[in-house]
Amino acid sequence: MERIYISNVEGKQAICFDTGLDPRSFARTKMSQSLIECGYIVHPDGSHEVWKSSGVNEINGSMVVWGTPFFGDRLDLLLSNLDFSGSESLQTAALQGVIHWLRAKMFLGDTYSSLNPGATFVIREDGKDPRYQGGSVFFAPPGLSSRCLLVEKTESQTKQSGGYDSAKRRKKSENYEREVPSENVPVLDRYSCPDLTGMEATAFCAGAMLYKILTKSYPYPSDATIFQDMREGIFLPPHLAAISLNKNLCGIINSSLLLPVEKKRTGESGTEISSNLLHALMDNESKIVPVSSLFVNLSVEESILLEKEKRRYFLIKNTYAKTKRFVVHNKHVIIGALIGVLFLLFIFVSTTKSLNNRPTTEGMASDAVIVAYYDAFSSLNHTFMEACIQGADKTDINTAVSFYALSKTRQAYEMSNRYSFIPAKAWKEAGGELPAPDVFGVTDLSIEYMAGGEEADMIIYRANYLLWSPEEYSISRSDIITLKRDKKKNWRIAEIIRTEK
């Protein structure tokens, strides 16, 4: 249902603005202030006159503001007619409306007027009102028209969703009151960018309307992301949306639609872009050119190339836009996941580095592995003992780990770096005097070959030695040790059979 229309009021025709509010709501929302709000009627010669409302009446329970009639076409309806038919006559009518609208906007200059096409009436040709010629444009009062267009939009959405019951109707009425825009904030629509003002807003709006007329599609078809698309410059370029459209005109429209995108602007001002649009759409006699003249014939090769470019654009731009928005909407989750990945990567690198730096028996002879094993046991080097063992009993390693932990605990308690245990080999080389508390390790080590060989990748030795304990006693041991080569051909201890005396 149109809320801005021509009707009879008090026995004469008037242009009416149906606010959709009952008298009480009309007073509470201070809509009465709209009675002093100005509109403008711009004539083809550039002059303009101020329009003010004549009064307000309650009609069918709704408060309607009315004033001097203006018999023209509502610009948004000229554009919406293209959704149902793309005939050239409708394109011509819409093109005339946009050009008259753009010229009127430029005539007004810095004078603020409504930007929404729904708040604009255009006389395309001389009609029944002798006061106004073809090309005259009426810009309705911004706040009043925004109120009416908001009601229209809400009713349209409600109708599409299947209607509503009386309770919902009351809730909608309350929402109407809360959503009344201020005088300087128009209802946002498909053709207006909320980030632009002045002639830049005018040039953008003109470009968006011309895009709709000449390509028969909206530059920003998605209602959910329309303003985000405007701000990011995401639209199918005009030369791809209508591949036969004049290249110069495509460039101008493209420049107008890039005005909200700071990094992609062409450098032209809103006034320059608006002037270029008028120059491209009007001939030397200031007459509007036929719609058909704005299109050129393309060769088959050119058409194929442009279609390929169009498909490539959709692939790249859609992927970029979806990826960017996914990142923006899920940045906290992504940051958390990235931190987790970096942490796992750090653990992996640290573990790999640690594994690479672990001691090995690489390059050592079989008997040297046995000597190194018992030396490591005496110095509590359990890490190297692990490198010597592959399959053999780990009792010695566990003992070394236990004494190593005890040694570190003592050092921390006594606040000293001195070793808590003296290696038995060093003690004996120093004279081996008794008593010998805190001595630990192997002395008197002798190794005897028993069986096996290099060719068999297995050798058996007997190792005889004394094991000194911190409790000041020694144990005589005889170990039969079997060594085998591992996958890297390094000798490692596969078995220890121990006898103690």
Order of alpha helices (4+ residues) and beta strands (2+ residues): beta-beta-alpha-beta-beta-beta-beta-alpha-alpha-beta-beta-alpha-alpha-alpha-alpha-alpha-alpha-alpha-alpha-alpha-alpha-alpha-alpha-beta-alpha-beta-beta-beta-beta
